[in-house]
Amino acid sequence: MTKITKRVVDAAQVREKDYVIWDEELLGFGLRVFASGKRSYVIQYRAAGRSPRYTIGLHGIGRPRRHDRKRSPVRPCRSRRQSCRRS
């Protein structure tokens, strides 16, 4: 068990079978490494005698950073009295 950081995620080796690297600080949180090389974040908890595992999301897929996003076509109003319209 190790703390899951970007360095650990990038260094995770692909094996013949899927495996999970569990975080030592956040119980139930882990990184699943697939045989195909894909990586996903998972949570696992125990309730009513069961231990379900859910995928939170794939590694590397997400929203772009704020400065990478395109500008919104809606511009803020210049004053509170003017109505906001799309140009």
PDB file of N, CA, C and O in Angstrom:
ATOM      1  N   MET A   1       0.846  -1.182   0.000  1.00  0.00           N
ATOM      2  CA  MET A   1       0.000   0.000   0.000  1.00  0.00           C
ATOM      3  C   MET A   1       0.885   1.237   0.000  1.00  0.00           C
ATOM      4  O   MET A   1       1.828   1.347   0.783  1.00  0.00           O
ATOM      5  N   THR A   2       0.563   2.158  -0.888  1.00  0.00           N
ATOM      6  CA  THR A   2       1.316   3.396  -1.005  1.00  0.00           C
ATOM      7  C   THR A   2       0.352   4.560  -1.134  1.00  0.00           C
ATOM      8  O   THR A   2      -0.843   4.373  -1.364  1.00  0.00           O
ATOM      9  N   LYS A   3       0.874   5.738  -0.987  1.00  0.00           N
ATOM     10  CA  LYS A   3       0.058   6.922  -1.226  1.00  0.00           C
ATOM     11  C   LYS A   3      -0.029   7.108  -2.741  1.00  0.00           C
ATOM     12  O   LYS A   3       0.992   7.104  -3.429  1.00  0.00           O
ATOM     13  N   ILE A   4      -1.239   7.270  -3.256  1.00  0.00           N
ATOM     14  CA  ILE A   4      -1.413   7.388  -4.700  1.00  0.00           C
ATOM     15  C   ILE A   4      -1.140   8.831  -5.117  1.00  0.00           C
ATOM     16  O   ILE A   4      -1.870   9.754  -4.758  1.00  0.00           O
ATOM     17  N   THR A   5      -0.078   8.992  -5.878  1.00  0.00           N
ATOM     18  CA  THR A   5       0.306  10.293  -6.429  1.00  0.00           C
ATOM     19  C   THR A   5       0.433  10.141  -7.941  1.00  0.00           C
ATOM     20  O   THR A   5       0.361   9.030  -8.466  1.00  0.00           O
ATOM     21  N   LYS A   6       0.619  11.238  -8.626  1.00  0.00           N
ATOM     22  CA  LYS A   6       0.780  11.195 -10.081  1.00  0.00           C
ATOM     23  C   LYS A   6       1.995  10.348 -10.453  1.00  0.00           C
ATOM     24  O   LYS A   6       1.977   9.622 -11.447  1.00  0.00           O
ATOM     25  N   ARG A   7       3.030  10.447  -9.659  1.00  0.00           N
ATOM     26  CA  ARG A   7       4.249   9.668  -9.919  1.00  0.00           C
ATOM     27  C   ARG A   7       3.963   8.168  -9.818  1.00  0.00           C
ATOM     28  O   ARG A   7       4.448   7.389 -10.638  1.00  0.00           O
ATOM     29  N   VAL A   8       3.183   7.764  -8.826  1.00  0.00           N
ATOM     30  CA  VAL A   8       2.822   6.346  -8.661  1.00  0.00           C
ATOM     31  C   VAL A   8       1.941   5.885  -9.812  1.00  0.00           C
ATOM     32  O   VAL A   8       2.122   4.785 -10.334  1.00  0.00           O
ATOM     33  N   VAL A   9       0.988   6.722 -10.211  1.00  0.00           N
ATOM     34  CA  VAL A   9       0.079   6.377 -11.313  1.00  0.00           C
ATOM     35  C   VAL A   9       0.864   6.201 -12.608  1.00  0.00           C
ATOM     36  O   VAL A   9       0.650   5.233 -13.338  1.00  0.00           O
ATOM     37  N   ASP A  10       1.770   7.130 -12.895  1.00  0.00           N
ATOM     38  CA  ASP A  10       2.552   7.044 -14.131  1.00  0.00           C
ATOM     39  C   ASP A  10       3.523   5.864 -14.124  1.00  0.00           C
ATOM     40  O   ASP A  10       3.834   5.307 -15.177  1.00  0.00           O
ATOM     41  N   ALA A  11       4.004   5.481 -12.931  1.00  0.00           N
ATOM     42  CA  ALA A  11       4.984   4.402 -12.832  1.00  0.00           C
ATOM     43  C   ALA A  11       4.340   3.017 -12.733  1.00  0.00           C
ATOM     44  O   ALA A  11       5.051   2.013 -12.777  1.00  0.00           O
ATOM     45  N   ALA A  12       3.033   2.940 -12.602  1.00  0.00           N
ATOM     46  CA  ALA A  12       2.360   1.646 -12.471  1.00  0.00           C
ATOM     47  C   ALA A  12       2.591   0.810 -13.725  1.00  0.00           C
ATOM     48  O   ALA A  12       2.323   1.253 -14.842  1.00  0.00           O
ATOM     49  N   GLN A  13       3.089  -0.396 -13.523  1.00  0.00           N
ATOM     50  CA  GLN A  13       3.420  -1.290 -14.628  1.00  0.00           C
ATOM     51  C   GLN A  13       2.197  -2.093 -15.069  1.00  0.00           C
ATOM     52  O   GLN A  13       1.356  -2.459 -14.248  1.00  0.00           O
ATOM     53  N   VAL A  14       2.107  -2.360 -16.354  1.00  0.00           N
ATOM     54  CA  VAL A  14       1.032  -3.191 -16.898  1.00  0.00           C
ATOM     55  C   VAL A  14       1.403  -4.656 -16.677  1.00  0.00           C
ATOM     56  O   VAL A  14       2.540  -5.063 -16.916  1.00  0.00           O
ATOM     57  N   ARG A  15       0.429  -5.440 -16.217  1.00  0.00           N
ATOM     58  CA  ARG A  15       0.633  -6.882 -16.001  1.00  0.00           C
ATOM     59  C   ARG A  15      -0.344  -7.660 -16.871  1.00  0.00           C
ATOM     60  O   ARG A  15      -1.163  -7.076 -17.581  1.00  0.00           O
ATOM     61  N   GLU A  16      -0.248  -8.981 -16.807  1.00  0.00           N
ATOM     62  CA  GLU A  16      -1.150  -9.824 -17.588  1.00  0.00           C
ATOM     63  C   GLU A  16      -2.595  -9.703 -17.122  1.00  0.00           C
ATOM     64  O   GLU A  16      -3.522  -9.778 -17.929  1.00  0.00           O
ATOM     65  N   LYS A  17      -2.785  -9.515 -15.809  1.00  0.00           N
ATOM     66  CA  LYS A  17      -4.129  -9.380 -15.245  1.00  0.00           C
ATOM     67  C   LYS A  17      -4.284  -8.009 -14.601  1.00  0.00           C
ATOM     68  O   LYS A  17      -3.298  -7.368 -14.238  1.00  0.00           O
ATOM     69  N   ASP A  18      -5.539  -7.564 -14.462  1.00  0.00           N
ATOM     70  CA  ASP A  18      -5.835  -6.303 -13.781  1.00  0.00           C
ATOM     71  C   ASP A  18      -5.439  -6.406 -12.308  1.00  0.00           C
ATOM     72  O   ASP A  18      -5.515  -7.478 -11.707  1.00  0.00           O
ATOM     73  N   TYR A  19      -5.016  -5.278 -11.738  1.00  0.00           N
ATOM     74  CA  TYR A  19      -4.713  -5.247 -10.310  1.00  0.00           C
ATOM     75  C   TYR A  19      -5.009  -3.858  -9.754  1.00  0.00           C
ATOM     76  O   TYR A  19      -5.175  -2.900 -10.509  1.00  0.00           O
ATOM     77  N   VAL A  20      -5.073  -3.758  -8.425  1.00  0.00           N
ATOM     78  CA  VAL A  20      -5.414  -2.505  -7.757  1.00  0.00           C
ATOM     79  C   VAL A  20      -4.286  -2.116  -6.818  1.00  0.00           C
ATOM     80  O   VAL A  20      -3.770  -2.951  -6.075  1.00  0.00           O
ATOM     81  N   ILE A  21      -3.906  -0.847  -6.854  1.00  0.00           N
ATOM     82  CA  ILE A  21      -2.963  -0.276  -5.896  1.00  0.00           C
ATOM     83  C   ILE A  21      -3.805   0.529  -4.913  1.00  0.00           C
ATOM     84  O   ILE A  21      -4.463   1.491  -5.307  1.00  0.00           O
ATOM     85  N   TRP A  22      -3.791   0.145  -3.636  1.00  0.00           N
ATOM     86  CA  TRP A  22      -4.618   0.813  -2.633  1.00  0.00           C
ATOM     87  C   TRP A  22      -3.847   1.941  -1.972  1.00  0.00           C
ATOM     88  O   TRP A  22      -2.647   1.826  -1.726  1.00  0.00           O
ATOM     89  N   ASP A  23      -4.548   3.037  -1.683  1.00  0.00           N
ATOM     90  CA  ASP A  23      -3.956   4.190  -1.014  1.00  0.00           C
ATOM     91  C   ASP A  23      -3.837   3.881   0.482  1.00  0.00           C
ATOM     92  O   ASP A  23      -4.751   3.302   1.070  1.00  0.00           O
ATOM     93  N   GLU A  24      -2.724   4.264   1.091  1.00  0.00           N
ATOM     94  CA  GLU A  24      -2.511   3.964   2.514  1.00  0.00           C
ATOM     95  C   GLU A  24      -3.199   4.973   3.427  1.00  0.00           C
ATOM     96  O   GLU A  24      -3.515   4.639   4.570  1.00  0.00           O
ATOM     97  N   GLU A  25      -3.440   6.191   2.961  1.00  0.00           N
ATOM     98  CA  GLU A  25      -4.045   7.220   3.809  1.00  0.00           C
ATOM     99  C   GLU A  25      -5.565   7.273   3.687  1.00  0.00           C
ATOM    100  O   GLU A  25      -6.256   7.516   4.676  1.00  0.00           O
ATOM    101  N   LEU A  26      -6.081   7.052   2.507  1.00  0.00           N
ATOM    102  CA  LEU A  26      -7.519   7.136   2.255  1.00  0.00           C
ATOM    103  C   LEU A  26      -8.055   5.719   2.071  1.00  0.00           C
ATOM    104  O   LEU A  26      -7.958   5.152   0.982  1.00  0.00           O
ATOM    105  N   LEU A  27      -8.612   5.158   3.117  1.00  0.00           N
ATOM    106  CA  LEU A  27      -9.073   3.774   3.076  1.00  0.00           C
ATOM    107  C   LEU A  27     -10.179   3.586   2.048  1.00  0.00           C
ATOM    108  O   LEU A  27     -11.111   4.387   1.965  1.00  0.00           O
ATOM    109  N   GLY A  28     -10.064   2.533   1.277  1.00  0.00           N
ATOM    110  CA  GLY A  28     -11.066   2.217   0.271  1.00  0.00           C
ATOM    111  C   GLY A  28     -10.842   2.882  -1.067  1.00  0.00           C
ATOM    112  O   GLY A  28     -11.621   2.663  -1.994  1.00  0.00           O
ATOM    113  N   PHE A  29      -9.791   3.695  -1.200  1.00  0.00           N
ATOM    114  CA  PHE A  29      -9.492   4.391  -2.456  1.00  0.00           C
ATOM    115  C   PHE A  29      -8.307   3.713  -3.122  1.00  0.00           C
ATOM    116  O   PHE A  29      -7.307   3.409  -2.472  1.00  0.00           O
ATOM    117  N   GLY A  30      -8.428   3.477  -4.434  1.00  0.00           N
ATOM    118  CA  GLY A  30      -7.344   2.813  -5.132  1.00  0.00           C
ATOM    119  C   GLY A  30      -7.268   3.152  -6.601  1.00  0.00           C
ATOM    120  O   GLY A  30      -8.147   3.811  -7.158  1.00  0.00           O
ATOM    121  N   LEU A  31      -6.206   2.691  -7.211  1.00  0.00           N
ATOM    122  CA  LEU A  31      -5.972   2.851  -8.644  1.00  0.00           C
ATOM    123  C   LEU A  31      -5.995   1.463  -9.261  1.00  0.00           C
ATOM    124  O   LEU A  31      -5.209   0.595  -8.880  1.00  0.00           O
ATOM    125  N   ARG A  32      -6.894   1.252 -10.211  1.00  0.00           N
ATOM    126  CA  ARG A  32      -6.966  -0.036 -10.898  1.00  0.00           C
ATOM    127  C   ARG A  32      -6.207   0.092 -12.204  1.00  0.00           C
ATOM    128  O   ARG A  32      -6.456   1.001 -12.996  1.00  0.00           O
ATOM    129  N   VAL A  33      -5.275  -0.832 -12.420  1.00  0.00           N
ATOM    130  CA  VAL A  33      -4.463  -0.857 -13.640  1.00  0.00           C
ATOM    131  C   VAL A  33      -4.924  -2.060 -14.454  1.00  0.00           C
ATOM    132  O   VAL A  33      -4.844  -3.200 -13.996  1.00  0.00           O
ATOM    133  N   PHE A  34      -5.403  -1.797 -15.653  1.00  0.00           N
ATOM    134  CA  PHE A  34      -5.905  -2.850 -16.529  1.00  0.00           C
ATOM    135  C   PHE A  34      -4.777  -3.450 -17.357  1.00  0.00           C
ATOM    136  O   PHE A  34      -3.733  -2.823 -17.538  1.00  0.00           O
ATOM    137  N   ALA A  35      -4.984  -4.652 -17.854  1.00  0.00           N
ATOM    138  CA  ALA A  35      -4.001  -5.321 -18.704  1.00  0.00           C
ATOM    139  C   ALA A  35      -3.778  -4.544 -20.005  1.00  0.00           C
ATOM    140  O   ALA A  35      -2.723  -4.658 -20.628  1.00  0.00           O
ATOM    141  N   SER A  36      -4.775  -3.755 -20.410  1.00  0.00           N
ATOM    142  CA  SER A  36      -4.653  -2.958 -21.634  1.00  0.00           C
ATOM    143  C   SER A  36      -3.809  -1.698 -21.422  1.00  0.00           C
ATOM    144  O   SER A  36      -3.411  -1.049 -22.390  1.00  0.00           O
ATOM    145  N   GLY A  37      -3.533  -1.350 -20.155  1.00  0.00           N
ATOM    146  CA  GLY A  37      -2.749  -0.151 -19.868  1.00  0.00           C
ATOM    147  C   GLY A  37      -3.583   1.000 -19.347  1.00  0.00           C
ATOM    148  O   GLY A  37      -3.041   1.984 -18.843  1.00  0.00           O
ATOM    149  N   LYS A  38      -4.907   0.885 -19.465  1.00  0.00           N
ATOM    150  CA  LYS A  38      -5.785   1.923 -18.930  1.00  0.00           C
ATOM    151  C   LYS A  38      -5.696   1.923 -17.422  1.00  0.00           C
ATOM    152  O   LYS A  38      -5.388   0.906 -16.801  1.00  0.00           O
ATOM    153  N   ARG A  39      -5.974   3.092 -16.834  1.00  0.00           N
ATOM    154  CA  ARG A  39      -5.977   3.225 -15.385  1.00  0.00           C
ATOM    155  C   ARG A  39      -7.263   3.902 -14.962  1.00  0.00           C
ATOM    156  O   ARG A  39      -7.738   4.821 -15.629  1.00  0.00           O
ATOM    157  N   SER A  40      -7.830   3.447 -13.849  1.00  0.00           N
ATOM    158  CA  SER A  40      -9.042   4.084 -13.341  1.00  0.00           C
ATOM    159  C   SER A  40      -8.972   4.161 -11.825  1.00  0.00           C
ATOM    160  O   SER A  40      -8.301   3.359 -11.175  1.00  0.00           O
ATOM    161  N   TYR A  41      -9.677   5.142 -11.276  1.00  0.00           N
ATOM    162  CA  TYR A  41      -9.738   5.319  -9.825  1.00  0.00           C
ATOM    163  C   TYR A  41     -10.980   4.606  -9.308  1.00  0.00           C
ATOM    164  O   TYR A  41     -12.059   4.714  -9.891  1.00  0.00           O
ATOM    165  N   VAL A  42     -10.818   3.880  -8.215  1.00  0.00           N
ATOM    166  CA  VAL A  42     -11.920   3.096  -7.661  1.00  0.00           C
ATOM    167  C   VAL A  42     -12.076   3.376  -6.170  1.00  0.00           C
ATOM    168  O   VAL A  42     -11.139   3.798  -5.491  1.00  0.00           O
ATOM    169  N   ILE A  43     -13.294   3.124  -5.682  1.00  0.00           N
ATOM    170  CA  ILE A  43     -13.539   3.119  -4.242  1.00  0.00           C
ATOM    171  C   ILE A  43     -14.185   1.793  -3.895  1.00  0.00           C
ATOM    172  O   ILE A  43     -14.906   1.207  -4.703  1.00  0.00           O
ATOM    173  N   GLN A  44     -13.921   1.328  -2.689  1.00  0.00           N
ATOM    174  CA  GLN A  44     -14.505   0.087  -2.214  1.00  0.00           C
ATOM    175  C   GLN A  44     -14.844   0.277  -0.742  1.00  0.00           C
ATOM    176  O   GLN A  44     -14.041   0.812   0.023  1.00  0.00           O
ATOM    177  N   TYR A  45     -16.029  -0.162  -0.352  1.00  0.00           N
ATOM    178  CA  TYR A  45     -16.439  -0.042   1.039  1.00  0.00           C
ATOM    179  C   TYR A  45     -17.213  -1.280   1.445  1.00  0.00           C
ATOM    180  O   TYR A  45     -17.601  -2.087   0.599  1.00  0.00           O
ATOM    181  N   ARG A  46     -17.436  -1.430   2.750  1.00  0.00           N
ATOM    182  CA  ARG A  46     -18.148  -2.594   3.248  1.00  0.00           C
ATOM    183  C   ARG A  46     -19.457  -2.142   3.882  1.00  0.00           C
ATOM    184  O   ARG A  46     -19.473  -1.258   4.739  1.00  0.00           O
ATOM    185  N   ALA A  47     -20.553  -2.758   3.451  1.00  0.00           N
ATOM    186  CA  ALA A  47     -21.876  -2.440   4.005  1.00  0.00           C
ATOM    187  C   ALA A  47     -22.761  -3.665   3.894  1.00  0.00           C
ATOM    188  O   ALA A  47     -22.828  -4.293   2.837  1.00  0.00           O
ATOM    189  N   ALA A  48     -23.437  -4.005   4.970  1.00  0.00           N
ATOM    190  CA  ALA A  48     -24.386  -5.123   5.011  1.00  0.00           C
ATOM    191  C   ALA A  48     -23.753  -6.422   4.517  1.00  0.00           C
ATOM    192  O   ALA A  48     -24.388  -7.191   3.796  1.00  0.00           O
ATOM    193  N   GLY A  49     -22.512  -6.663   4.903  1.00  0.00           N
ATOM    194  CA  GLY A  49     -21.849  -7.905   4.535  1.00  0.00           C
ATOM    195  C   GLY A  49     -21.335  -7.956   3.109  1.00  0.00           C
ATOM    196  O   GLY A  49     -20.794  -8.978   2.685  1.00  0.00           O
ATOM    197  N   ARG A  50     -21.491  -6.893   2.376  1.00  0.00           N
ATOM    198  CA  ARG A  50     -21.003  -6.847   0.996  1.00  0.00           C
ATOM    199  C   ARG A  50     -19.847  -5.855   0.896  1.00  0.00           C
ATOM    200  O   ARG A  50     -19.672  -4.997   1.762  1.00  0.00           O
ATOM    201  N   SER A  51     -19.071  -5.985  -0.162  1.00  0.00           N
ATOM    202  CA  SER A  51     -17.942  -5.089  -0.385  1.00  0.00           C
ATOM    203  C   SER A  51     -17.917  -4.658  -1.847  1.00  0.00           C
ATOM    204  O   SER A  51     -17.094  -5.137  -2.626  1.00  0.00           O
ATOM    205  N   PRO A  52     -18.828  -3.746  -2.220  1.00  0.00           N
ATOM    206  CA  PRO A  52     -18.875  -3.339  -3.628  1.00  0.00           C
ATOM    207  C   PRO A  52     -17.706  -2.428  -4.004  1.00  0.00           C
ATOM    208  O   PRO A  52     -17.173  -1.699  -3.167  1.00  0.00           O
ATOM    209  N   ARG A  53     -17.328  -2.485  -5.255  1.00  0.00           N
ATOM    210  CA  ARG A  53     -16.248  -1.646  -5.780  1.00  0.00           C
ATOM    211  C   ARG A  53     -16.820  -0.811  -6.923  1.00  0.00           C
ATOM    212  O   ARG A  53     -17.413  -1.351  -7.857  1.00  0.00           O
ATOM    213  N   TYR A  54     -16.640   0.501  -6.844  1.00  0.00           N
ATOM    214  CA  TYR A  54     -17.157   1.415  -7.866  1.00  0.00           C
ATOM    215  C   TYR A  54     -16.016   2.163  -8.529  1.00  0.00           C
ATOM    216  O   TYR A  54     -15.040   2.543  -7.882  1.00  0.00           O
ATOM    217  N   THR A  55     -16.155   2.366  -9.825  1.00  0.00           N
ATOM    218  CA  THR A  55     -15.177   3.147 -10.572  1.00  0.00           C
ATOM    219  C   THR A  55     -15.582   4.611 -10.530  1.00  0.00           C
ATOM    220  O   THR A  55     -16.709   4.967 -10.873  1.00  0.00           O
ATOM    221  N   ILE A  56     -14.648   5.458 -10.105  1.00  0.00           N
ATOM    222  CA  ILE A  56     -14.900   6.900 -10.070  1.00  0.00           C
ATOM    223  C   ILE A  56     -14.698   7.490 -11.459  1.00  0.00           C
ATOM    224  O   ILE A  56     -15.526   8.269 -11.933  1.00  0.00           O
ATOM    225  N   GLY A  57     -13.615   7.126 -12.104  1.00  0.00           N
ATOM    226  CA  GLY A  57     -13.354   7.643 -13.441  1.00  0.00           C
ATOM    227  C   GLY A  57     -12.007   7.178 -13.954  1.00  0.00           C
ATOM    228  O   GLY A  57     -11.176   6.678 -13.197  1.00  0.00           O
ATOM    229  N   LEU A  58     -11.805   7.347 -15.239  1.00  0.00           N
ATOM    230  CA  LEU A  58     -10.550   6.960 -15.870  1.00  0.00           C
ATOM    231  C   LEU A  58      -9.486   8.022 -15.629  1.00  0.00           C
ATOM    232  O   LEU A  58      -9.791   9.210 -15.526  1.00  0.00           O
ATOM    233  N   HIS A  59      -8.250   7.587 -15.542  1.00  0.00           N
ATOM    234  CA  HIS A  59      -7.143   8.517 -15.364  1.00  0.00           C
ATOM    235  C   HIS A  59      -6.858   9.230 -16.684  1.00  0.00           C
ATOM    236  O   HIS A  59      -6.819   8.602 -17.742  1.00  0.00           O
ATOM    237  N   GLY A  60      -6.661  10.524 -16.613  1.00  0.00           N
ATOM    238  CA  GLY A  60      -6.296  11.298 -17.794  1.00  0.00           C
ATOM    239  C   GLY A  60      -7.472  11.852 -18.567  1.00  0.00           C
ATOM    240  O   GLY A  60      -7.274  12.604 -19.522  1.00  0.00           O
ATOM    241  N   ILE A  61      -8.689  11.506 -18.187  1.00  0.00           N
ATOM    242  CA  ILE A  61      -9.859  12.041 -18.869  1.00  0.00           C
ATOM    243  C   ILE A  61     -10.554  12.977 -17.900  1.00  0.00           C
ATOM    244  O   ILE A  61     -10.962  12.569 -16.813  1.00  0.00           O
ATOM    245  N   GLY A  62     -10.685  14.218 -18.293  1.00  0.00           N
ATOM    246  CA  GLY A  62     -11.323  15.190 -17.421  1.00  0.00           C
ATOM    247  C   GLY A  62     -11.479  16.514 -18.127  1.00  0.00           C
ATOM    248  O   GLY A  62     -11.236  16.627 -19.329  1.00  0.00           O
ATOM    249  N   ARG A  63     -11.882  17.502 -17.380  1.00  0.00           N
ATOM    250  CA  ARG A  63     -12.053  18.827 -17.965  1.00  0.00           C
ATOM    251  C   ARG A  63     -10.703  19.476 -18.186  1.00  0.00           C
ATOM    252  O   ARG A  63      -9.787  19.284 -17.387  1.00  0.00           O
ATOM    253  N   PRO A  64     -10.563  20.240 -19.257  1.00  0.00           N
ATOM    254  CA  PRO A  64      -9.306  20.954 -19.468  1.00  0.00           C
ATOM    255  C   PRO A  64      -9.147  22.056 -18.423  1.00  0.00           C
ATOM    256  O   PRO A  64     -10.121  22.494 -17.812  1.00  0.00           O
ATOM    257  N   ARG A  65      -7.938  22.483 -18.235  1.00  0.00           N
ATOM    258  CA  ARG A  65      -7.693  23.571 -17.287  1.00  0.00           C
ATOM    259  C   ARG A  65      -8.370  24.839 -17.771  1.00  0.00           C
ATOM    260  O   ARG A  65      -8.695  24.977 -18.950  1.00  0.00           O
ATOM    261  N   ARG A  66      -8.574  25.754 -16.854  1.00  0.00           N
ATOM    262  CA  ARG A  66      -9.307  26.976 -17.163  1.00  0.00           C
ATOM    263  C   ARG A  66      -8.694  27.744 -18.328  1.00  0.00           C
ATOM    264  O   ARG A  66      -9.427  28.233 -19.187  1.00  0.00           O
ATOM    265  N   HIS A  67      -7.385  27.862 -18.380  1.00  0.00           N
ATOM    266  CA  HIS A  67      -6.761  28.637 -19.457  1.00  0.00           C
ATOM    267  C   HIS A  67      -6.760  27.893 -20.788  1.00  0.00           C
ATOM    268  O   HIS A  67      -6.469  28.493 -21.823  1.00  0.00           O
ATOM    269  N   ASP A  68      -7.079  26.605 -20.785  1.00  0.00           N
ATOM    270  CA  ASP A  68      -7.143  25.844 -22.022  1.00  0.00           C
ATOM    271  C   ASP A  68      -8.538  25.859 -22.662  1.00  0.00           C
ATOM    272  O   ASP A  68      -8.682  25.587 -23.854  1.00  0.00           O
ATOM    273  N   ARG A  69      -9.563  26.181 -21.860  1.00  0.00           N
ATOM    274  CA  ARG A  69     -10.927  26.166 -22.378  1.00  0.00           C
ATOM    275  C   ARG A  69     -11.165  27.340 -23.323  1.00  0.00           C
ATOM    276  O   ARG A  69     -10.543  28.394 -23.198  1.00  0.00           O
ATOM    277  N   LYS A  70     -12.072  27.137 -24.263  1.00  0.00           N
ATOM    278  CA  LYS A  70     -12.448  28.218 -25.164  1.00  0.00           C
ATOM    279  C   LYS A  70     -13.296  29.226 -24.407  1.00  0.00           C
ATOM    280  O   LYS A  70     -13.929  28.893 -23.405  1.00  0.00           O
ATOM    281  N   ARG A  71     -13.303  30.433 -24.883  1.00  0.00           N
ATOM    282  CA  ARG A  71     -14.105  31.464 -24.237  1.00  0.00           C
ATOM    283  C   ARG A  71     -15.577  31.197 -24.459  1.00  0.00           C
ATOM    284  O   ARG A  71     -15.983  30.716 -25.517  1.00  0.00           O
ATOM    285  N   SER A  72     -16.354  31.506 -23.473  1.00  0.00           N
ATOM    286  CA  SER A  72     -17.792  31.312 -23.535  1.00  0.00           C
ATOM    287  C   SER A  72     -18.413  32.358 -24.450  1.00  0.00           C
ATOM    288  O   SER A  72     -17.964  33.504 -24.455  1.00  0.00           O
ATOM    289  N   PRO A  73     -19.445  31.992 -25.236  1.00  0.00           N
ATOM    290  CA  PRO A  73     -20.097  32.986 -26.092  1.00  0.00           C
ATOM    291  C   PRO A  73     -20.924  33.991 -25.282  1.00  0.00           C
ATOM    292  O   PRO A  73     -21.306  35.036 -25.809  1.00  0.00           O
ATOM    293  N   VAL A  74     -21.201  33.693 -24.026  1.00  0.00           N
ATOM    294  CA  VAL A  74     -21.967  34.607 -23.180  1.00  0.00           C
ATOM    295  C   VAL A  74     -20.992  35.522 -22.466  1.00  0.00           C
ATOM    296  O   VAL A  74     -20.082  35.061 -21.778  1.00  0.00           O
ATOM    297  N   ARG A  75     -21.186  36.807 -22.631  1.00  0.00           N
ATOM    298  CA  ARG A  75     -20.303  37.778 -21.978  1.00  0.00           C
ATOM    299  C   ARG A  75     -21.005  38.382 -20.782  1.00  0.00           C
ATOM    300  O   ARG A  75     -22.228  38.525 -20.798  1.00  0.00           O
ATOM    301  N   PRO A  76     -20.274  38.738 -19.753  1.00  0.00           N
ATOM    302  CA  PRO A  76     -20.915  39.331 -18.582  1.00  0.00           C
ATOM    303  C   PRO A  76     -21.500  40.706 -18.901  1.00  0.00           C
ATOM    304  O   PRO A  76     -21.029  41.399 -19.802  1.00  0.00           O
ATOM    305  N   CYS A  77     -22.521  41.083 -18.158  1.00  0.00           N
ATOM    306  CA  CYS A  77     -23.154  42.391 -18.347  1.00  0.00           C
ATOM    307  C   CYS A  77     -22.208  43.497 -17.911  1.00  0.00           C
ATOM    308  O   CYS A  77     -21.395  43.318 -17.004  1.00  0.00           O
ATOM    309  N   ARG A  78     -22.324  44.631 -18.565  1.00  0.00           N
ATOM    310  CA  ARG A  78     -21.481  45.762 -18.181  1.00  0.00           C
ATOM    311  C   ARG A  78     -22.023  46.451 -16.947  1.00  0.00           C
ATOM    312  O   ARG A  78     -21.263  46.983 -16.138  1.00  0.00           O
ATOM    313  N   SER A  79     -23.307  46.440 -16.806  1.00  0.00           N
ATOM    314  CA  SER A  79     -23.890  47.012 -15.598  1.00  0.00           C
ATOM    315  C   SER A  79     -25.119  46.201 -15.224  1.00  0.00           C
ATOM    316  O   SER A  79     -25.614  45.408 -16.025  1.00  0.00           O
ATOM    317  N   ARG A  80     -25.599  46.392 -14.040  1.00  0.00           N
ATOM    318  CA  ARG A  80     -26.757  45.629 -13.566  1.00  0.00           C
ATOM    319  C   ARG A  80     -28.039  46.075 -14.279  1.00  0.00           C
ATOM    320  O   ARG A  80     -28.992  45.300 -14.367  1.00  0.00           O
ATOM    321  N   ARG A  81     -28.075  47.269 -14.770  1.00  0.00           N
ATOM    322  CA  ARG A  81     -29.289  47.782 -15.415  1.00  0.00           C
ATOM    323  C   ARG A  81     -29.480  47.251 -16.834  1.00  0.00           C
ATOM    324  O   ARG A  81     -30.608  47.173 -17.320  1.00  0.00           O
ATOM    325  N   GLN A  82     -28.394  46.888 -17.492  1.00  0.00           N
ATOM    326  CA  GLN A  82     -28.513  46.361 -18.843  1.00  0.00           C
ATOM    327  C   GLN A  82     -28.887  44.879 -18.779  1.00  0.00           C
ATOM    328  O   GLN A  82     -28.482  44.159 -17.866  1.00  0.00           O
ATOM    329  N   SER A  83     -29.656  44.451 -19.751  1.00  0.00           N
ATOM    330  CA  SER A  83     -29.966  43.031 -19.804  1.00  0.00           C
ATOM    331  C   SER A  83     -28.827  42.310 -20.525  1.00  0.00           C
ATOM    332  O   SER A  83     -28.199  42.861 -21.428  1.00  0.00           O
ATOM    333  N   CYS A  84     -28.583  41.102 -20.120  1.00  0.00           N
ATOM    334  CA  CYS A  84     -27.511  40.313 -20.724  1.00  0.00           C
ATOM    335  C   CYS A  84     -28.063  39.633 -21.977  1.00  0.00           C
ATOM    336  O   CYS A  84     -29.073  38.932 -21.919  1.00  0.00           O
ATOM    337  N   ARG A  85     -27.398  39.844 -23.094  1.00  0.00           N
ATOM    338  CA  ARG A  85     -27.806  39.218 -24.346  1.00  0.00           C
ATOM    339  C   ARG A  85     -26.607  38.588 -24.995  1.00  0.00           C
ATOM    340  O   ARG A  85     -25.470  39.013 -24.791  1.00  0.00           O
ATOM    341  N   ARG A  86     -26.868  37.587 -25.766  1.00  0.00           N
ATOM    342  CA  ARG A  86     -25.793  36.981 -26.567  1.00  0.00           C
ATOM    343  C   ARG A  86     -25.552  37.835 -27.787  1.00  0.00           C
ATOM    344  O   ARG A  86     -26.493  38.356 -28.384  1.00  0.00           O
ATOM    345  N   SER A  87     -24.303  37.979 -28.157  1.00  0.00           N
ATOM    346  CA  SER A  87     -24.002  38.761 -29.363  1.00  0.00           C
ATOM    347  C   SER A  87     -23.765  37.875 -30.539  1.00  0.00           C
ATOM    348  O   SER A  87     -23.498  38.364 -31.637  1.00  0.00           O
TER     349      SER A  87
END
